[in-house]
Amino acid sequence: MSNSAFSFYLTKTAGQKGSTLIFGGSSDKFYEGTLKYYPLISETYWVLDMPTMSVGETNVKVGRGIMDTGTSMIAGHPDVINPLLKAIGTVDATCKGLENLPVLKFNIGGDEFTLTGQEYVLKVTAMGQSECICGLMAMPTLPWKDAVIVGDVFLRVYYSEYDMGNQRMGLAKAK
């Protein structure tokens, strides 16, 4: 029986060489510790139980996390994302003070995953100009309020294995 899993390692910096897609499983050379597996709660997308997200004292009920390597940011309904953005505060466009931004926390399957300001802020370069922007985006057009699309802002920090054969997803801190 063949292994129906595949995994992604995303480099820490956009455009940096080294991102890797592995068919047939995963490689521990890309992550620390061991992969922890979470059951899929839907087979339509890679959906995990994600009851809450929080920043400091601001705790927002979510419900589902849609893990998506095709999305750069963390996107959700304004009712979910806007309170988190308010708790984060202003991200300096010149990238100053990122180390002083609060930690963003995800509760996935009862476990806490964290991103620092340096991890959830994106440095975007266009036409020779660089700017820092927060990697969270409110999308009023999303059809659901109980799910957040968890994109590369998260997935470049956490190595991910997608195992359809066992209807689960594995996560571990990326190297």
C-alpha positions in Angstrom: 0.0 0.0 0.0 1.5 3.4 -1.0 1.7 6.3 1.4 -1.0 8.9 0.5 0.6 11.6 2.6 2.5 14.7 1.3 4.2 17.5 3.2 5.4 21.0 2.9 8.4 22.9 4.2 8.2 26.6 3.4 11.2 28.8 3.8 11.0 31.7 6.3 11.5 34.4 3.7 9.4 34.8 0.5 11.5 34.1 -2.6 14.2 32.3 -0.7 15.2 29.0 -2.2 14.6 25.8 -0.3 10.8 25.4 0.0 10.1 21.7 -0.5 7.1 19.5 -1.3 7.5 15.8 -0.4 5.2 13.1 -1.9 4.8 9.9 0.1 5.2 11.3 3.7 7.5 13.8 5.4 11.2 14.4 6.3 12.4 15.1 9.8 15.2 17.2 8.4 12.6 20.0 8.0 11.1 20.1 11.6 12.0 19.9 15.2 10.7 17.2 17.6 7.9 15.0 16.3 4.8 15.6 14.1 1.6 15.8 16.1 -1.4 14.6 14.2 -4.9 16.1 14.2 -8.0 14.5 12.7 -9.6 16.3 9.7 -13.0 17.5 10.6 -14.0 17.9 6.9 -12.7 16.2 3.8 -13.7 19.1 1.5 -10.5 21.0 2.5 -7.7 20.4 5.0 -9.9 21.5 8.0 -8.8 21.1 11.6 -10.6 21.8 14.9 -9.5 25.4 15.8 -11.8 26.6 18.6 -10.0 29.9 19.2 -7.3 32.4 18.3 -6.0 35.0 20.7 -3.7 38.0 21.1 -3.1 39.0 24.7 -6.4 39.1 26.5 -8.4 39.1 23.3 -9.7 35.7 22.7 -11.9 35.1 19.6 -14.0 32.0 18.9 -13.3 30.5 15.6 -14.3 26.8 15.1 -12.3 25.6 12.1 -8.9 26.2 10.6 -8.6 25.6 6.9 -4.9 24.9 6.3 -4.0 26.3 2.9 -0.5 26.6 1.4 -2.1 28.5 -1.5 -3.0 31.5 0.7 -0.2 33.8 1.8 -2.0 35.3 4.8 -4.4 34.3 7.6 -7.8 35.3 6.4 -11.2 35.3 8.1 -14.5 37.0 8.6 -14.1 40.6 10.0 -15.9 39.4 13.2 -13.0 37.1 13.9 -10.0 39.0 12.4 -10.8 42.6 13.4 -10.6 42.1 17.2 -7.2 40.4 16.7 -5.9 43.2 14.5 -7.1 45.7 17.1 -5.2 43.8 19.8 -2.0 43.6 17.7 -2.1 47.4 17.0 -0.2 49.2 14.3 2.5 47.5 12.4 5.2 50.0 11.4 5.5 50.0 7.6 9.3 50.4 8.0 9.4 47.1 10.0 10.6 48.8 13.2 9.5 47.3 16.6 8.3 43.9 15.3 9.9 42.3 18.3 7.5 44.4 20.5 4.3 43.1 18.9 2.2 40.7 20.9 2.1 37.0 20.3 -0.7 35.5 18.1 -2.0 32.2 19.5 -3.9 29.4 17.7 -5.7 26.7 19.6 -5.6 23.7 17.3 -7.1 20.5 18.6 -6.5 21.6 22.1 -2.8 22.5 21.6 -1.4 26.0 21.4 0.6 27.2 18.4 2.2 30.7 18.6 3.5 33.2 16.1 5.6 36.2 17.1 5.4 39.6 15.5 8.4 38.8 13.4 6.6 35.7 12.2 3.1 37.1 11.4 4.3 40.3 9.8 5.1 40.1 6.1 7.8 42.1 4.4 6.4 43.0 0.9 8.6 44.4 -1.9 7.1 45.9 -5.0 8.8 48.1 -7.6 12.0 48.3 -5.4 10.1 49.5 -2.3 9.7 47.3 0.8 7.0 47.6 3.4 5.9 45.6 6.4 2.2 44.6 6.7 0.3 42.4 9.2 -0.3 38.9 7.9 -3.9 38.8 9.0 -6.7 39.9 6.7 -10.4 40.4 7.3 -12.5 39.2 4.3 -16.1 40.2 4.5 -16.8 38.1 1.4 -16.1 34.8 3.1 -19.3 32.7 3.4 -18.6 31.5 7.0 -17.8 33.2 10.3 -16.7 30.0 12.0 -13.6 29.3 9.9 -10.2 31.0 9.3 -8.0 30.2 6.3 -4.6 29.5 7.8 -2.0 30.3 5.1 1.7 30.6 4.7 2.1 33.1 7.6 1.5 30.1 9.8 2.7 27.3 7.6 6.2 28.7 7.1 6.6 28.4 10.9 5.0 25.0 11.2 6.0 22.1 9.0 2.8 20.4 7.7 2.0 16.8 6.6 -1.3 16.1 4.8 -2.3 12.5 5.2 -5.6 11.8 3.4 -5.2 8.0 3.8 -5.6 8.4 7.6 -7.7 11.6 7.4 -5.3 13.6 9.5 -2.8 16.4 9.3 0.5 16.6 11.2 2.2 19.7 12.4 5.6 20.4 14.0 7.8 23.4 14.4 9.7 24.0 11.2 13.5 24.3 11.3 
